[in-house]
Amino acid sequence: MARHERAAPAWMLAAAGAAPDQAAWERTALAEAWERSAGLDDGLTATAEVRRRLLAAPGPAETAFLLDIADANALRPLSAREVIKLKPAARAHLHARWRYLSGVPGGDLVLPSPETAEDAYERLLLAACCERARPGSPAGQRFRTAFEALTQHFRESLVVAQSMLLGRLEEPGAGLSGGMSVLLTGLGEALTADARVARVLTLTATHPTESQHQSLVDELSPGHWLVRLPVDTPGTLDPETAAAHRSALAWWTTRVFELPGARPDITHVRFADDASLAVAQATLRHGAKLAFTVTPDPHRSMDERHAGTEPVHTDDAGRALRLDLHRVFVADRLVARADLLVAMPGRSGTEELHTHFPQLRGRAIHTLPEGIAPFRPAPHDGATARAMLSRLFAGGANADGLDSADRELPLLLCVGRLHPVKQQEQLVRAWMHAGLHNRSTLLLVGGSLREPTAVESAVRGRVSELLRSQPVAMRRAALWPALPNHHVRLLERLLAQGRSGAALYVCPSAKEEFGLAVLEAMEAGLPVAAPRRGGASHYLRDGVNGRLLVTESPQGLAAGLQSLLRTPAPELAAMAAAGAATVRDRFGVDTMAESLAHAYHATCPTGHHRPRRSPHSTESR
């Protein structure tokens, strides 16, 4: 917590938490306040207030919240025997009880056996609780097995943790898994190639299943480990559901960070969401440093969405506003907590950040561009390329194919997760509105067909409906689900090998903080066009190494696409060559990793951290 912040009285926080029908994001704000207040007078007042509320038999949601607050802040308001007398009214309440008991003297005597659990998640949770309560006990074996790769103690150079808990690292382009999954994979490998970084842990979230392999840890490259934190929900977390899992995620992160081979010196979070806040909370409880990549959003988006508009009095509008405010709150909290602030460069430096975050005045910000890993050919690339080309021109009657008679037409390629902010629907609308479907083809790559989210299904449905309204457009557009990153980059190389201007990459997003997919297309040798708003304008010079598009309206986007397709082939070839040189010279992941390693070391000058002990923790009594 920032030192200048005042602590609210514990009685006030206890009263606020008693409000009925409290939303999960409201409890996030209360948890932040409790963390400050719990440290006053050795935690005596906070302990008394939490005990008073728990003995008053509150509802299950408040009980679970208070037990988690107590455990997170090393308060022990109830004994193990008192806790088991609380009637568990819901699954979340039961899990909070187990987490609390794992840190209470005698808790191991009343915790249930993992074998009595109802499912894989509960078995793993109980094993972790038993291991915490009595390290090395047989009941904790399942937890030790799941994270066995992190139990080996070593003391070399820095250990870095980085997180992406919304979406799946292994499925870029599906759900919420966009360019960040590609970035963190390449960055982890590049960081561990630097002698200053011994190990990188990339944290993701997973729902354990009975059929899942016992281990939740995989080595992606030497020294770079993928660590899956268990979460009690099928599918993936999203910004709205993450708040309900914040306490559990913070608890699991804390348990992982206690392992000898997983004690980070610094943790880097990059999203303003409750999952990042949970990781930040666990990081600071361990006495490690916290890095946060700060961006103009969510403040900028909220300002654009609500400034100068009349309030809309509907339940949906009210919910949307509350969620926007919550994201602003989380971003502000992460800025306050961070020891190292990182930002991507913009045309005006960090000035826009200071507009939205006045508290940044006087604080140092480490500015660095993002970067992409080099493309590494694989043994079967030739066969994969031929298969993709055959699939692409399998016939215009197929939703994922183009007519072979249209091979000679220019192809517009767009790769990204299916989401309104990526504006695939707007791209299709602009392409059709300008009549470009009469003289070009379009390939959209993104989204999951196997497990589509509601947002993906909605975007895909609207795009399909648009295309069905015009048979020619339907024949000349193909929709592919997300591909592995290597396949995307192979496809881009394949398309770039054709005649000049035969294929162009288009990013129609409302905004891109930086645009890793754009950089990958540039590196492959494709002419690119990207939004003028956001990070692409930092490295694209319109007409020199790419084109900048007005993406705020279908009309503006249509005009940009028309201009792009009218560009003579020699000019497109020159732009593509200049774009490839831009990436080669300035935006490699190795350059990014070197800059970050320097910033991490400057933030952790003494090397390995020493765990921070709270003055009211059980260890100090």
N, C-alpha and C positions, 0 to 999 in steps of 0.2 A: 504494500500500500504506500502511496505517496506520503512523505513525512508531514506535509502541511495539512493533511486532512484531519478533521476532528472526528472523534469517536462519538457516535450517538449513544445515549443511555440504554443499557441493556433492557430496562423495563419497556422502553419505547419500541425496541425491535421485537420484543416478545409480543407486545400488543399488536403490532403491525402484522406479524406472522399469523395471528389468530383470525384474520379476516376470512370469511367463508368464500369458497369458489375462487381462490387465488390462482392466477395463471402462473405457469412455470417460469416465465420470464420475470415476473414480479419477485419470485423467490430467488432468482439470480441476483437481483439488486439487494435483497435482504441479506443474502449470503455474503456479498461484498462488504456490507456494513457490519455484519457480525464479526468478520475477520478482524476489523479494527477494534471493535468494542471488547472482544474476548480477551484482549491482552491487557486490559486495565486491571489494576490491583490484583495481579497474579491470577486473574480469571475468576476470582471469588464471586463477584457480583453476577457475572455472566452465568456461571455455574448455578447459582441460586435461582436466577430467573428461568433458565431452561428447565431446571428441576421442578420449579413451581408449575410451569405450563404442562410438562409431561404428566405430573401427578394429577392434574385437573382433567385428565382423560380427554384430550382433544381428538379431533377427527384423524383418520389414518394419514391423510396427506400432510397435515401439520406435524403429526408424530414422526413420520419418516423424515421430514425436513429438519426437525429439531435434533433427532438422533444423528443425522449426517452433519449438522452444524457442530454438535458436540464433538463428534469424532474428528472432524477436519481441524478443529481448533484445540484438540487435546484437552477438552473439558470432560469431566467424568461425573455428570449430575446424578446418574443412577448406577447402582451396583448391578452385577450380573443377575442376581436373583430378582431384583426389582424389574429389570428389563423383561425377563421372561414372563412376568405377570401381566405385561401389556398385551392386550388381545390383538394379534395381527389381523387386520381387516382386509388387507389387500396384498398382492404380490410385492409391490414396491415397498410397502411397510415392512414386510418380512425381510426383504433384502437389506433394508436400512438397519434393521435390528441385528442381522448377522454382521454387517460391517462394523457396527458399534461394539458388539460383543467381542469382536476380534482384537480390540484394543483395550479391553477392560480386564483387570486382574480376575482370574477365575472364569473368564469367558470361554476358554477352551473346554471347560467342564460341562458347559450347557449348550455349546454349539452342536447342532445335529451332525451326524455322519454324512459325508458327501454321497454315500451310497443310498441315502434315503431321499435324495433330491428328485424332483419331478422331471427334469430335462437336463440337457448338456450344459446350458448356461448355469443353472443352479448348482450342478455338481462342481463346475469349475470355480464358482464363487465360494462355495463352502470350503473347497480345498484351499483356496487362497486365504480365506478367513482362518482356517485351522493352522495353516503355515505361519501366518502372522502371529496368532495367539501362542503357538508352541512350535518354533522353527525345528524342522527335521522330523516332525511327527509323521507317522504313516498316513494320517488323514490328509496331509498336505501334498502327497505324492503327485497327484494329478496336476497341481499348479507347478510343482518343480519340473515335471516332465514337459509341460507346455512351454516353459520359458528356460529350459535347460541350457540353451546356447548362450544365455546371458548370465549364467551363474559363475563363470570363470573370472576370477579376480585378475586385473592387470592394472598397472600404472605406467602409462606411457605419456603421450602428449594428449591434447584435448579430446574429450568425448563430446560430440555434438548430437543433440536430438532435434528433429524437425517433424512437424505434424501435418497431416491432411486427413482429418477424421470424417469429413463429409465427402461421400463418393468413394470409389475404389481405385487405389493406385494402379492396379493391374489392368484397368479398363478405361484408358483415356478416350474421351469422346462419348461415353455412356453416362447417363444420369448427370450427376454433378462433377464427374471426373473429366476435367478439361486439360488445358495445357499444364496446370500445376502438377499433375501426376507425372507427366513427361519431364518437367523441370526437376522435380525432387529426385527422380530416378537417376538422371544424368548428373545432377549436382552432388548427390551422395557419393557416386563413383569418383567424381573429380576431386571432391574434398579429401577423400581418403588417399588420393595419390599425392597429396601435400603432406610432407613429413610433420607439419605442425598439427595435423589432425589424425588421431589414432583410430577413431571409430565414429561412424554416423549411424544413428538409430532413426529410422523413418517410421513414425507412429501412424497407424491407420486403425479403423474400427471394423469389427466383424461380429456376426451373430454365430456363436458356436453351435454346431449341429452334431448329432450322433455319428454321422458318417465322416466328419471332418478328421483329418490327420491330427494326432494328439498335439503336435508342435504348433505353436502360434508364432514362431520366429523362423525366418528364412534369410539366408545370406544372398543378397542380390548381386554383389560383387565383393572382392576382398575388402573386408572392413566395413562394408555397408549392409546393415541389417534391416529387414522389414519386420516390424513388431506390430502384431495385431492385438489391439485392446478389445476384450470381450464387451459386447453391448447386448442388452436384453430386448432386442427388437429385430424382426426379420427385415431383409432389404438393407438399405443404406440410410444413414441419418441425413436430414436436411435442416436448413436454418430454423424451421418452425419446430421440429421435433427434438432438436439437440438440447434445448433448455431442460426438457424433462429428464434427460440422462446426464446432466452436468455433474451432479454429485457423484454418481457411480463412475463416470469417466475420470474425475479427479482422483477418486479412490484407487481405481485400477492403475492409473498413471503413477501414483505414489508407490504402489506395490512394485511395479516394474522398476522404477527408479531406485528402489532399495536394493536391487540385485547387484552384486559386485561388478559385473560387466556392463551395467546399464546406468551407472551414476553419471549423469551429464554434468559438464562444466557450464554449458550454455544450451538453452533450448530456443529454437526459432519457430515462432508461429506467424502465419501469414494471412489469416482470415479473421474478420471481426464477427465471430460467432461464439456461441456458448461452449462449443467443443474446444476452441482455442483458449477460452477463458479457463476451462477446467484444466487443461495442460499447463497453463500459466500458474494456476494456483498450486498444482503439485510441484512445479519447478521451484517456486519461491519457498515452499515449505521445506525443500531439500537444501536451501541455501545456494542453489545454482543461479546463474545469471539468465535473464530473459531478453531475447531479441524479438522485435515485432516489426513486420513490414507494414508501414502506415501508408495509406492511399487516400485520395480525396473522398472516395466513397467510404461509408454510406452517407456522409453529410451532404456531399454534392448531389446525390440522387434525391435525397429528401428535399433539399432546397429546390431542385428543379421540379419535383413532383407537386410540391405544396405552396411554394412562394407565389403570392399574387393571385391565388385561386380562392374561390368561395368554399367554405367547408361543406362537405357532403355528409348529410346526416343519415347514414345507413349503417347497419351492423358490419357489413363487409368493409366499408370505408373506415369505420372506427378501428376495426381489427388491423387493417393495413397500416393505419397511422401508428397504432401502438407497436406494431412490429418494427416499423421504421425507427421509431424513437428508441426501441430496445437495441437495435443494431448500433445506433449512435452512442448509446450508453456503453455498450460493450467495447466499441472502438476507443472511447474515451478512457475506459478502465484499463485497456491493454496499453495505451499510451502512458498512463500514469504508472503502471507496473513495470514497464520496460526499462532495462538497463542500457539497451542498445536499440536505437531506432534506425530502421533501414527504409529507404525510399527509392523508387525508380525515377530517373531523371525525366523532367518535362521541359517544354519549350521555355517556361518561365522559372526554371529551377525548382525550388521548393516553395515558391510564393503561394501557389494555390493551396498547398497543405496548411500554411500559416493562416490563410483565410478561413479555413474550416476548423482548424485546431489552434486557437489563440494561445493555448498552454504550451505550444512548441517554441514560442519566442524564448530565445536564450538557451535552447537545448540543441545539442549537436545532432545532426542527422547524417548518417552514412549513406551517400547516394551512389548507386551502382546500377548499370543496366543488367537485364537478365540475359541469358545466353543459352545456346543449344549445343548439344553434344554432337561430335562429328558422326557422319553416317558411316557405319561399318558394314561392308558387304557380307552376306551370309552365303553358305554353300549352295542353297537351293533357290537363290534369288531369280535365276533365269526361268525356272519352272513356275515360280510364284507370279512373276511378271506376266508370263504368257497366259496364265489362268485368269488374272485380273483383266487383261485386255480382252480375252474371250468373253468373260462375264459382262464387261462393259458394253460390248456390241453384240449381245445375245439376241437383240430384237426389241424394237420400240413398243411392242405389245406388253412387255414385261415391265413392272414397276421399277426394277433395278437394272434395266437394260436400255440401250439406244439402238436405233436402226442402223445396220451396217452401211446403208446408203448415205448416212449422215457423217461418215468418218472424216470427210474433208471439211466439214464446218468447224469454225472455232469452238473450242470447249471451255466453258467456265467451270472451274472447280472451286468448291467451298467445303472446308473441313471444320467441324466443331460440334460441340454437344448441342442437342436440340433444346433450345430454350428461347423464350421471347427476347431476351437481351441480345442473343446472337442474330436474330432477325432473318432467319431463313425464309419465313413467310414473306417478309418484305422484299427479299431478293427475288423470289419467284414472281411476286406481284409486279415489281419494277421490270423484270425481264419480259413479262408478258405485255405490260402496259406500253412499253416502248417498241413492241413488235419484234424484239430480238429473238424470240423463239422461231421466227421465220428464217433467221440466218445464223443461228448458233445453237449449241447444245449446252446442257447444264447437268452437272453431277454434284449432288449433295451427299456428304459422308458424315454420319453422326447418329447418336442415339442407339438404344438397345432394342432389338426385336425380341430377345429371349425374356428379359425382365424389364419392360419399359416402365418408366415412372409415369404418373398421371400427366405431368407437364410434357414429357416426350410424346405420349400418345396424342395429346391435344395439338401439339405443333405439327406432328406428322399428318394428323387428320385434316387440319386446315390446309396444309400444303397439297395434299392429295386432292382435296375438294377443288382447290384453285386449278390444278392441272386438268382435272376431269372436265372442267368447263370449256376447254379448248383442246380438241384432238391433236392438233399439231404440237402444242406444248407438251401434251401427255407423252407423245412419241419421242420427243427430243429432250426429256428430262429423266434422270435416273436417281433414285434414292437408295443409298447404301447405308447399312448400319455401321457403327463405329468399327474401325479396323485397328489392329495393333500398330503402334507407332512406326515400327520398322516397315510395315506394309504401306502405310501412308507415304512415307518418304521414298519408298521404292516406286510407288505409283507416280509420285511427282517427278521423279527422275525419268521414268518411262515416258511421261507426257512431254517433258522438256526436251527430249531427244528428237522430237518431230520438227517439222518446219517452223520457222519463226512465227509466233503469233497463233500457232495451232492450238495452244492451251494457255489459259491465263488463270491465275489464282485471285479469287475475290473474297474479301472479308467484309460482310455487310453489317457488322455488329453496331448496335447503338453506341457502344464504347468498348475499347480494349485498353486495359491498364498498360499492357505492353504488346502482346500479340506474338506469342511464341510460334503459333501455327503459321503466321505470316513470315517469320524469320526462316522457318523450315522450308517453306515454298521458295523463298528467295535463294536460300542455300542450294536448293535443287536446280536452280536455273530457270524458274518460271517468272514471267512478268507478274507483278502483284499490284493489287489495288486494295486499300484499307481505309478505315474511317479517318477523317481529318481530326475528329475529337478523340483524345486519349493518347496512349503511348506511341502509336505508330508514327505520329507526326514528329516524334523526336528523331527518328532515323530515316524516314522517307522524305525525299525532296521531290515534290510533284514534277513529273516529267523527266526526272534524272535517273533515279533508281527505283521508281514505282509511281503509282498514282494515288492521290488522296481523294476520297469520295465524301460527298454529302450524304449521310445515311439517315438523317432525321426524318425524311419523308420518302415515299415511293417515287415521287416525281423527281426529287433531287438525286436519288440513287439511279433512277432510269437515265437521267441526263449523263451521269458519270459513266454508266455502262455503255451508253451510246458513244461517248467520246473515246472510251477505252477501245471499243471494237473498231472505231474508225482510224485508230492510230496505225500508221504504216508499219509493216513488218520490220524494216530495219530499225525503226525507233524502238519497237518492242524488244528486239534483240539487244539493243544497246542498254535499255533499262534493265533487262534481265541480267546482263553481264555486270552492270554496276551494282545491282542488288546483291548478287552473289559475292562480289568483292566487299561490299559493306559488311555482310555477315562474317566473312572470313577474317576481315581486319579488326572488327570491333565487338562481335557478339558471340564469341565462343564460350562454352560453359567453363572452360579452364580459366579464362580471364575472370569470370564471375566468382569462381571458387577461390582463386588467389586473393581477390579483394575481400571476400567474406572471411577467409581464414585469418587475414590480417586484422579485420575488425573484431573477430571473435577473440583473438589473442590479446588485443588491446583492451577488451572488456574484461578479460579474465587474466590479468597480469601475473597472478600468483599461481596459475595452473589449477590443479584440482581443488575443488571447493571442499569446505568442511561443512557437514550438515548443520543447519541452523536449529538450535533448540529453543522452543518457546518457553518463556519463563513459567508458564503454567502447565507444561507437559508433565507426564508421569515420570519421565526419565530424570527430571530435575528435582523431584520431591524426595 
